[in-house]
Amino acid sequence: MARIVARAVMGLLMLAAGIWAADWLIWQGRALAGGGYKVITVSRFVVAPLKGHKEEYYPDGNVEIRCTQSLLPEGLPQIGGKPCWWVERTPVYFDR
């Protein structure tokens, strides 16, 4: 039984490594061709801390966020970049 579980875990790790490598290669190809990044406009709110662990939110207009056209978020190849599908689904940016 332990052998089956070990093989299943190894298979999942290999699958995850394959997905990561494919995502990285596709993103690198897009980046070299000039299309690895995209700019999306989102609403920005400044968050001010108050007493009693409360927060107050102040709208601060719109801001452009640079995102990566990749599957995986903030990985080694896209250092600090969020994927565009994530930015499009969460169009509000909170500046703390």
N, C-alpha and C positions, 0 to 999 in steps of 0.2 A: 504494500500500500504506500509506504514511504517513497518507493521508487517511482510510482505513478505520479505522486504529488510533486516530487522533485523534477520530473520531466515536464509536467504541466507548467510549473513555475519557470523553468528554463525556456520553454516555448513562448510563454508570455513576455519574458525579458527580451528574447530575440525578436519577437514581433514589435515590441515597443522601440527597440533599437532600429529596426528596419523602417518603421514609420518616421522616427526622428531623422534618420539619414535621408530618406526620400524627401521629407519636408525641407531639410537643409539644402539639398541639391537643387530642388525646384526653386527655392527662394534665391539661392546664389545665382542661378541662371537668370531669373527675373531682375535681380539687382545689377548684374553685369550688363543686361540689355537696357537698363534705365527704368525698369518698371517694378522694382522691388518694394517701393514705398508709395504711399498715397497720403493725401492730406484731407482730413475730414473736419468740418466745422461743428463744434459742440457748444452747449451752454455752459458757462462757468459760474460757480458759486464760491464765494469766500466764506470759510467756516471760522467763526470766532468762538473760543471757549469762554464759558461763563461759570459762575459759582455752582457748586452742587453737581458737577460733571454734566452740565447742560451745554448745548451749543446753539448758536444763532447763525443763520444763513443769510448772506447778502448776495443778491444777483450781481454779476459783474460783466454782463454782456456775453458775447460769443468769442471763442478762441479756436484757433486751428491746431489740431493735433496731428502729428506725423505718426502714421501706423505702418506696419509691415503687412504685405500681402502674403501671409503664411498661415499655416494651420495651428502651429504651436505658439503659445505666448511667451514672451520674455526669455527666450532661451539663449544659449551661447552664441549662435550666429547673429541674432537680431538684437543684441545687448540693449536691454531697456525698452525695446519696442513692443507695443501691444499689437496683436493682429487686428486687421481692419474689421473683421466680422465681429469682434468684441466691442470695438469703439462704436460701430453702427448700432449695436444692440443696447449700449449704455451711452446715450448721447448727452449725458450730464457729467461735467468734470468738477470735482470738489477740491478746492485748494485749501489745505489745512496748514 
